[in-house]
Amino acid sequence: MRSANRQPQTRSPRKAPSLAADLADLGRALRSLVDPYRPELYYMRGPGPKWHAKHDPVPAIVDASAVPVLVPANG
């Protein structure tokens, strides 16, 4: 027969962190402090050529040979 006064097991499903895991976390934290990659320098640099093609006004370049000239008609 089993004993009714049996103690329940109180093991947690997680293992206690080891020294190696703590050192790895510390190493990642220190590396992130001196990491030269700064993504804010690379994002949103401004509108690109497609935006300018759609939103910028067409430059007013006038070709003199294409402008019609009104000539008075006598006669």
C-alpha positions as CSV (number, residue, x, y, z in Angstrom):
1,M,0.0,0.0,0.0
2,R,1.0,3.5,-0.6
3,S,1.5,6.0,2.1
4,A,-1.0,8.8,2.3
5,N,1.5,11.2,3.9
6,R,3.7,11.2,0.8
7,Q,5.3,14.7,0.1
8,P,4.6,16.1,-3.3
9,Q,7.6,16.8,-5.5
10,T,8.4,20.5,-5.7
11,R,10.8,20.5,-8.6
12,S,10.4,23.4,-10.9
13,P,10.4,22.5,-14.6
14,R,13.2,25.0,-15.2
15,K,16.8,24.3,-14.3
16,A,18.7,26.9,-12.3
17,P,20.8,29.1,-14.6
18,S,24.4,27.9,-14.8
19,L,27.5,30.1,-14.6
20,A,28.1,29.5,-18.3
21,A,24.7,30.9,-19.2
22,D,25.2,33.9,-16.9
23,L,28.6,34.6,-18.5
24,A,27.0,34.3,-22.0
25,D,24.3,36.8,-21.1
26,L,26.9,39.2,-19.7
27,G,29.0,38.8,-22.9
28,R,26.0,39.6,-25.1
29,A,25.2,42.6,-23.0
30,L,28.7,44.0,-23.2
31,R,28.9,43.3,-27.0
32,S,25.7,45.3,-27.5
33,L,27.2,48.3,-25.7
34,V,30.1,48.5,-28.2
35,D,28.3,47.3,-31.3
36,P,29.1,49.7,-34.2
37,Y,25.8,48.9,-36.0
38,R,23.3,51.7,-35.5
39,P,20.1,50.9,-37.5
40,E,18.7,54.4,-36.9
41,L,21.3,55.7,-39.3
42,Y,20.0,53.5,-42.1
43,Y,16.3,53.8,-41.9
44,M,14.1,56.6,-43.4
45,R,16.7,58.5,-45.3
46,G,14.0,60.4,-47.2
47,P,11.7,60.0,-50.1
48,G,13.1,58.0,-53.0
49,P,12.9,58.5,-56.7
50,K,9.4,56.9,-57.1
51,W,8.0,59.3,-54.6
52,H,9.6,62.3,-56.3
53,A,8.4,61.1,-59.7
54,K,4.9,61.1,-58.4
55,H,4.8,64.2,-56.2
56,D,7.3,66.7,-57.5
57,P,6.0,69.2,-60.1
58,V,7.2,68.7,-63.7
59,P,10.0,71.1,-64.4
60,A,9.0,73.9,-66.7
61,I,11.5,73.5,-69.5
62,V,10.3,75.3,-72.6
63,D,11.7,74.4,-76.0
64,A,11.6,77.5,-78.2
65,S,11.1,75.5,-81.4
66,A,7.9,73.8,-79.9
67,V,6.1,77.0,-78.9
68,P,3.4,78.0,-81.4
69,V,3.6,81.6,-82.6
70,L,0.6,83.6,-83.6
71,V,1.1,85.2,-86.9
72,P,-1.3,87.8,-88.0
73,A,-3.0,86.9,-91.2
74,N,-3.4,89.8,-93.7
75,G,-5.5,89.3,-96.5
